[in-house]
Amino acid sequence: MKNNETKVPTSRLSRLSKMGGLASRLAGNVLLEGAKQLSQGKSPSMQQLMMTPKNIGHVADKLSQLRGAAMKVGQMLSMDAGDLVPPELAEILAKLRSDAKAMPHKQLTQLLVQHWGHDWLAPFAQFELRPFAAASIGQVHLAYLDTGEKLAIKIQYPGIRDSIDSDIDNVASLLKVSRLIPANVKLDTLLAEAKAQLHNEADYHFEAQQIALYQQQLGDSPHFIVPKVYPKLSNNSILCMQFVEGVAIESVEHSPQDVRDKVASALMELCFKELFCFQLVQSDPNFANFQYQADSQKIVLLDFGATRTISDTLSQGYMQLMQGAIADDKQQMIQAAQQIGFFQDAIDPQQKQLIIDIFYQACEPLRTQGTYDFGASNLAKRITQAGKAMSTQQNEWHTPPTDAIFIHRKLAGMYLLAAKLNANINVHALFNQVVNSKNE
């Protein structure tokens, strides 16, 4: 697996040089491709010259080497613009998601000595140097304590925390130069939020605190397991957690219908509880953050770095919005959307109505009396098409409040997972049950 290892550039200068080298290579390729097409009598646009397959590969490769910042900007863009981003950018983001590379062993052991000292191996009976998972800001290793306890140890890539702001600025410059960002996306707002979010995710003390909050909220839940943290072995760059056995949540799609329905229902109910009761949302619904234990019939919850606190105003706004959709009360939905912050800018009535119509459509499972068949539904496709139609008809897309973007992402993730599992869920009953328990 040597070819899937690459040293993480640690200093700001070395990280900047990655981008500088990329810019030079892109410029050279643009000149060559431009000359080639002009000789053929063509008049290509700058964007066409920038986004050749060769250049797309170079961009994705360099951004993957920077790890966290590039992936976070891509994540924020895909949340805000969805399928409205150009296909070339979507291709780069897809490459980034599937191309996380591990640190070489030498760099890893240097980090472990730095954080735990030269006798770093002392507490362990075994420590696997090859990670079993690699993600945007860290990689995860398997280890055993002398007591026999099995651990999952998340180790942050070096240099990530200190270079978040400059990395994101560099990535933004590249995306602007390549003209890949739709002009109507409020990039500066998204970049500021990307920086704040990544600083949180790069602070493993913060993640440990969020894990403790979830354990407190869920208590002895019959549906969920949250791995415990080992504080003495953890710091802001290393997070040692109990290794909890489980299989990929997607594998449940091969289980009987009642199992698929129970899993999807439990996660949908948790989503409503997060929004209305806990006011604490784990905002990354990546399928990899959920696993399933067939023997205990419990869902393992992983990765709490993207947890966000939800304000009373936002929580109440979404409750009113969903209740308005259920009651077919468009005026209540407009007031709720206003409270959430969707109509802060000047907005014409036609666009306001389009936004409310998309909300109404997204609440289709909530409006359905009885079970909703996610597997047979094309809801996600219809919402995407409505979003595209609004973007092409209007000169301006009003970027919603950042917390709202994350809430939509979480809800969309639950819809996608329910569809993946071909689940039938009584979403209407789950919503009412959670809201009633909140009001008791």
Beta strands, then each sheet from edge to edge (+ up, - down):
strand 1: 124-127
strand 2: 133-134
strand 3: 138-145
strand 4: 150-156
strand 5: 224-225
strand 6: 238-242
strand 7: 247-248
strand 8: 280-282
strand 9: 290-293
strand 10: 298-301
strand 11: 307-309
strand 12: 372-373
strand 13: 424-425
sheet 1: 1+ 3- 2+
sheet 2: 1+ 3- 4+ 6-
sheet 3: 5+ 10+ 9- 7+
sheet 4: 8+ 11-
sheet 5: 12+ 13-
end
